[in-house]
Amino acid sequence: MSLAADPSPPPVTLDEAAERANDAASWVEQNWSTWLNVGLQILLIVVVAVVLRIFVRRALTKLIERMNRSVQAVEGTALGGLLVNAERRRQRSEAIGSVLRSVASFLILGTAGLMVLGALDINLAPLLASAGVAGVALGFGARNLVTDFLSGVFMILEDQYGVGDTVDAGVASGEVIEVGLRVTKLRGDSGEIWYVRNGEVKRIGNLSQGWATASVDVNVRPTEDLDTVRKTIEHAAAGMAKDEPWNERLWGPVEVLGLTEVLLDRMTVSVSVKTMPGKALGVERELRWRIKHAFDEAGIRIVGGLPAQTDEEQPAKDPTAGIAAPSAYASSTSPQSVAASPLTK
């Protein structure tokens, strides 16, 4: 019967242990300077990256706060109430600050990570190639998301529209209630909320930037005196420009542009005025209201549609117009009645 071999390793002698310790000590002695150098490099890279990131983020935060303070300072003035929307500017500045902080953190930390890997003598070529392939695959898979994000970034940077603006985005229209990097929320005329992806907006019509134009066409009889019509309209417009809130909504004098149409039954006088953005419709209604009252006081008649006929212009009625013409079929002996009667057997 054979005995099983003993699996335990042979005992290490004192000379062998001393030799191994000497080898390890010599190896550490040869490489400790390299380790120390690499460790100091990594520590320096990390410290510089962290300090730079904190400095950049604080600088961006102070810049955004300064923008908000300047908006709040202008908001208290009379002109600022017309030109500045605090919520719109606040959301725009916060969105820009968030994008800038994210981009700065990505660039700083990404560069620091690559420098740390380079200090460790790691070959970065396969890593960068893999990252490039992954980025291309992610770009193809989430191209709609990337398109929405990039469109939102450029939309905010270019200040195409903001909270409180009335816009026509093609796919939907209404008042902007929230602006995001991916989705913009619009409230329609009936109160519905539209969620519009920024990448779907091919063209945008902002009705709240710059100024708007209120246009009114007034139809009067061709026999009216044009100078009297002009003076009456200007008098009504001057009274409107002095009353609140129209004195703030009118951004220029009311102009009587002249005649745009001359027909046999009417003349069309065009009136135009520059207004606050988004207030043109209300100005048009009020201007029509005041022009109608002014015309009534001046005895000027507004016409429209079918030409109105006065009593002396109406032709005399023919008393025989309602009587039907005699028919040949009324007499049973007429040739027409005989031809139309059924044949008898």
Secondary structure, 3 states (H helix, E strand, C coil): CCCCCCCCCCCCCHHHHHHHHHHHHHHHHHHHHHHHHHHHHHHHHHHHHHHHHHHHHHHHHHHHHHHHHHHHHHHCCHHHHHHCCHHHHHHHHHHHHHHHHHHHHHHHHHHHHHHHHHHCCCCHHHHHHHHHHHHHHHHHHCHHHHHHHHHHHHHHHHCCCCCCCEEECCCCEEEEEEECCCEEEEECCCCCEEEEEHHHCCCCEECCCCCEEEEEEEEECCCCCHHHHHHHHHHHHHHHHHCCCHHHHECCCCEEEEEEEECCCCEEEEEEEEECCCCHHHHHHHHHHHHHHHHHHHCCCECCCCCCCCCCCCCCCCCCCCCCCCCHHHCCCCHHHHHHCCCCC
